[in-house]
Amino acid sequence: MSKARRVWTIIGAAFALIGALAIVLMPDMALELLAFGISITLTYYGAKFLIYYLTHAQHMVGGKWFLLIGLILFDMGVFAIAIYDQAKIITVIYVIGTHLVSGILSMIRVVGNKKDNNPGWKTDLVQGIASISQVILCIIFINSVTIISISYAIYTIYYATMMVISAFKKTAIVYVQ
């Protein structure tokens, strides 16, 4: 990871920690803040993927995946903005959907890394368990705004901590001659 990327990772982790703190301090407005953040984030990343497709990826093998992902993310973001007054629905669907997919993918990585004797399987296992526990908490306490908000804030703190750890971890640089 380059030095600039490390700095941006730490800045992103700081914003995530500030957002988690805001969610904990203002639980009555937490779902509205989450819904707003989700809609803006999805729209931003959708636009970013679409711009990347238009400038680079359309000439790449498999570049149409960037177009597809960009369209889906942008559409989801605009849809989330359109139904902003239904903040609970947006937040619960986002948390359940993204963390379920993330947990399943982490568990698949655990199996592959364990088979290859890669020591990173432990981190993937913790990530998968955290994501799946987030989904279970949201399903069990679907009517409690406070529990969903606090569990999301705890997961955000965990994610920001992992971002800071990855920013300070040494990475190998491979030079091709």
Secondary structure, 3 states (H helix, E strand, C coil): CCHHHHHHHHHHHHHHHHHHHHHHHCCCCHHHHHHHHHHHHHHHHHHHHHHHHHHCHHHCCCCHHHHHHHHHHHHHHHHHHHCCCCHHHHHHHHHHHHHHHHHHHHHHHHHHHHHCCCCCHHHHHHHHHHHHHHHHHHHHCCCCHHHHHHHHHHHHHHHHHHHHHHHHCCCCCCCCC
